[in-house]
Amino acid sequence: MDSGKLGIWETPEIVITGNEITMIISRHYRNRPDLLSNELYGTPHLWWVFKMINPDKLNDPIWDFIEGLEILTPSPTEVSAYLS
C-alpha cells in the first residue's frame, strides 16, 4: 500500500536475454544516456537501464557513455517487463 512517503528504491533485476540490440554510441549521445533513453523508450528517465545492463563498460553512466563504445540496449518491451 502506498503511504505517500518516500521509501527505498529496489533496483529491478535486469538480465541479458539475448534479445538486446548491440549499438555503438554516436557523437550525438556522448555523455547523454538520457537522450538515447528518450529516443528508445520515450522518456529520458530510463537512462540507468544502460548502466544496469552494461556494468562492465559503464562504471559511471554519464562520463563512460562515450562515442564509439559498444553497448547492449534492451528492447522497450523488455524494459517495460523489468518495471512491472
Secondary structure, 3 states (H helix, E strand, C coil): CCCCCCCCCCCCCCCCCCCCEEEECCHHHCCCHHHHHHHHHCCHHHCHHHHHHCCCCCCCCCCCCCCCCEEEECCHHHHHHHHC
